Amino acid sequence: MACVSDESWVALPKMLSERLALREEDRHDDEQPSFFVSESTAYRLEKVFPVYALGIPKPDSDPVNRASVSGDPIWDAVREEAKLEAEKEPILSSFLYASILAHDCLEQALGFVLANRLQNPTLLATQLMDIFNDVIMHDRDIQRSVRLDVQAFKDRDPACLSYCSALLYLKGYHSLQVHRVAHSLWSQGRKVLALALQSRISEVFGVDIHPAAKIGEGILLDHGTGVVIGETAVVGNRVSLMHGVTLGGTGKEIGDRHPKVGDGALIGASATILGNIKIGQGAMIAAGSLVLKDVTPRSMVAGIPAKVIGYVDEKDPSLTMKHDASKEFFEHVAVQCRDTRSAGGHSSERTHRST
């Protein structure tokens, strides 16, 4: 089963390829790129990866021409980071080799990681790997999304140390990618298998996303714990959702009954959004809010029930992750409320005197 070829990533955003190029530009001309292993590093890796080290190719005479070994800069970064981590923590060498360095591409490594996290005595890791590989390796949209998602985690989550750490450890990323596989299976009519994966996601990661829910790309599911996304929910591109977010219904109604979240929206921790309502593009939902009505694009809402408290300057607040931007709005609203009440009191007093 072949991995993605070089031509596959021409359509990916430039940000995926520029990151590693910038690293190369920052080096002095006489420095060797970190994608290639020096003799001393190769010696150390022989101690860590006896099998892997035997296959390390010799660096080309012109290393600049091989800045991206595989043509996939995300995968190159993951492998480089895994090698460095193995040197720093030899106790993890077997884990890093089995999870990343033994594989030919990001899709295979992701399938291995997800299968091992979700396995149980009756749903074996080998079975899960077959399911993930069969879906991911034949779905170009998922292949693109897993890369844009990992880029979103790396860019927006300050706790995400590297691409490698997102792939290996972040359950928000894991649950999102398993959902993508489950959604593909659901769309193919394999609903029982899709629901089985949903159940395992909920049990292992504490994230409950219905397989029919439609989720865009470049998504940050920060922490992930307690996130619930209903069957007819739609989440646009570049959306950031914090832990405890609910995109739910309002009762036992059937049909289209869940929220639709526009591109670039930022939804704060424990926000609850209920019903077939629209969250406009670039909107910000403050943490702990209860949203029951449509939210206009680039507006900021807060409270129970949520009300508009201001407007967002950024096109995509999900990218800046400035949750504290509402502080000045809250202060402004408090002053306005006080002044209004004061003016209202004086007006009533004048009316009373005139009568």
N, C-alpha and C positions, 0 to 999 in steps of 0.2 A: 504494500500500500504506500504509494508515493506521497511525500510531503509537498507543500506548496512550492512551486517554482519561482525563480527570480521575477518573472514577468507578472506574477500574481499581485505584487505589491505596488505597481506603478500608480494605482488609483488611491493608495492610502495617503492620508494627510502628510505633508512634509515633516510635521513634528516628529513622526516616528523615525525618520532617517536622519534628521538634523542633529539629534542629541549625541549620537556617537561621533558624527563628523566634528562637532564642537570639541569633543574630548581630544580628537586627533590634532586639531588646530592649536590647542592649548599646550601640547607637548613641544619640546625642543626638537629640532630636526634630527639630532643624533640619538634621540630616544626611540626605543623600540615600542610599537603599539602594544597595549596590554592584551589584545586579542591573541597574541602569539607568545609562546612560552619561551623564556630565556633558558640557557643551559642549566643555570642554578635552579630555576623554578621547575624545569623538567625533572631534575634530580629529586626535588622535594615531592613532586607529584608522583614519582615512581613509588615513593614510600606510602603515599595516600591512595593512589589509584593504580595498582600494578597492571591491571588489564588496560585501562584507559590510556595510561602514559605511553604504552607501547605504540599506540596509534597516533601520537602527536606528530603532525607534519612539520617539516623544517620551514622556517619563515622564508618568504620570497625575498629576493634581493631588493625589491622595491615594495616595501610594506604598505606604502600609501595607497597603492592600487588595490589592496585587499583589506580596506577598512571595514568592510562588511563581508564576513566569510561566507555566509549562507544567502545573502541577499535579503535577509529579514533582520533588520536592526534590533527589533525587540528580542528575538531569540538569541542573537549574538550577545546582547547585554545580559540576558539571563544566564547564559553559559559562563560568560566572563565573571559575573558576580558569584556564581556557584563555585568556580575554581578558587577565587580569592577567599570565600568563606571556608572552604575546605582546608586551606592553608592555615587560617586563623583558628579554626576549631576542628582539629583532626578527628575528634570523637564523632563528628557529624559526616565524616567522609563517605561512609557506606550509604547513608541516607541521601546525601546530595548526588552521589553517583547514580543510585537507583532511580531517584526522582527526576533528575535533569540530565546529567552528563551521559547516561546510557542511551538517550533518545536522539532521534534525528531531527526533530522539529518541535515547535511549541505545542502543536496539537497532540502529539504522542505523549509529551511530558504532562500536559494538563490532564489527559485521560487517565494516566497512571496515578497522579496525585488525587484526583477526584474519586477514582475507584477505591483507593486505599482508605480514603476518609469515610466513604459511605458503606463499605462492606459490612456485612453481618453474617452470622452462621448460615443463613439460608439464601443470601444474595451475595455471591462470592465476588471477590475483586476481579477475577478473570472474566466473569460474566459482565460485570459493569464496564470493564475496559473495552470489551467487544462492542457494547452498546455505544459508549462514548466515541470510540474511534469510528464506528460505522456511520454515526451521524455527523460528527464534526469534520471528518476528512472528506465528506461529500457535500458540505454546505458552505458555500463561499461567504454567505452573510455572517454565519457564526464565526468563521475564521477571521473575518475582519473585526467583528465585535469583540472577540476575546482580547485582541490587541488594543483596540481603542479603550476598552474597559480597564486593562492593566495600566495603560497610560494615564487614565483618569485617576486611578488610585495613587500612582506615583506623583502626579502633579498636585492633587488636591488634599491628600491626607498627609499631614506632617509626621504622623507616626509610621508611615510606610517608608522603610529605609531604602528599598530597592525594588526593581522589577521582580527579582528572585524571591524576595520576602513576600510580595503580594501573591505570587504563584503558589508558594509553599504553605503560607500560614494564614492568610486573611480570609475568614469565613464569609465575609460579605462578598468577596470576589468569587469564592467557590460556589456559594449558593446561587449567585447570578448566572454562572456558566452552566451549572446543572439545570437551572430553569430553562436556559436556551435550548438545551438538548431535549428536555421534557416538552417544551413548546413545539419543537419540530416533530416529535413523536405524536403529540396531540393533533397537530395539523395533518399528519399522515393517517389518522384514524386509529393509532395505537394508544388508545386512551387509558387502558388498564396499566400498561407499562409506564405511561407518563404520570399517572397518579401514584404509582409505586415510588417513582423518583421524588415526587413532591412530598410523599410521606417521609422518605429518608432525609430529605433536606430539612424538614420540620423537626425531626427527631434529633438529628446530629447538630444542626446549626442554629436551631431556634428561629428559622425564617420560614414563613408560609406564603408561598406564591403559587396561585393556581396556574396549572400548565397552559390554560387558554389566554392568560393575561399577555398583552403585547408590550414589550419593553424595547426601547431604542438602544442606541449604541453610545459609548462614552459615558457610561453610568457609574456613579460612585454610590455604593451601598455601604456607608461608613458603619463599621461594627456589625450591622445587620441584625443584631439581637432584637427580637420582638417585631420585626417588620411583617406586615400582613398586606397582601395585594390580592384583590378579588378577581373573579373570573373574567369580567368584562372591562377591567381597568386597562387603561392605555397610558404608558409613560413615554414621553418623547426623548429626543437625543440630548445628551450632555446634562442630564438631570442629576442632582445630588440629593440623596435621601439619608437622613440620619437614623439612628436606632429608634425603635419603637413606633415608627410611622405606620399608620393604617390607612389604606385606600379601600374602604369598605362600602357596604350597602346600608340601607336604613331599615331593613326589615325582611319580610319573606317574599318580597316582590320578585318576579322573574324577568328575564330579558336583560336589556342593557341597563345596568343598575349601579355601575361603579364609576369612580372619577376618571377624568381624562386630563393628564398633566402635560402642559406644553413644554417645548424645548427650553433648556437652560434654567428651569425652575430650581429653587433651593427650598427644601422642605425640612424644617427643624425637627429636633428630637421629640418624640412622643406626640407629634401632630396627628390629629385624627381628621380625615377628610371623608365625608360620607355622601353617598348618592351619586346619581349620574349628573355630575356638575363638572364645569371646566375650570382648570387652573391655568391661567393665561401664560403665554410665553414670557420667560424671564421674571416670573412672580416669585415672591419670597413669603413663605409661611413660617411665622415665628414658632419657636418651640412651645409645645403644650397647647397649641391652638385647636379649637374645634371648628372646622370649616363646613358649612351646610349650604352655602350659596356660591355661585360663580365668582371667580376672582379675575379681575381684568389684568391684561398683560402689564408686567413690570410694576405691579403694585405690591405693597407690603401690608400683610394682614396679621393681626394678633388678637388673642382673647378668646373667651368662651361666652357666646359664639364669636367667631372672628369678625373683626371690622377693619376697614382700611385705615391705617395709621400713617401712611406715607407712600412714596414712590421710589423705585430703585433706579439709580443712574446707569448702572452697568447693564449691558445687553443680556449677559448671562451671569447672574449672581451665583449660579452653581459653580462657576469657575473661580471666583474670588473667595467664596466661603466666608464672607464677612457677616457672621451672625450678629455681631454686636452693633451693626449699623442701625438697629432699631432704637438704641438707647436715646439718642438725641430726639427721635420722633416721639418716644414716650414722654420725654420731658416737655417737648413742645405741646403735645396733646394735653398734658396735665395743666400747663399754664393757660392754654386756651379754654379748657373746661372751667378752671377757676375764674378766669375773667368773664366768661359767659354767664356763669352762675351769679357772679357779683353784679354784672350789668342787669341781669334779669331781676335780681332783688331790688336794685334801685328803681327799675322801671315799675315794678309792682307797687313800690312805696309811693312813687309819684302818682300813679293811677289812683291809689287809695286816697291820697290827699286831695286829688282833684274832684273826687266824688263826694 
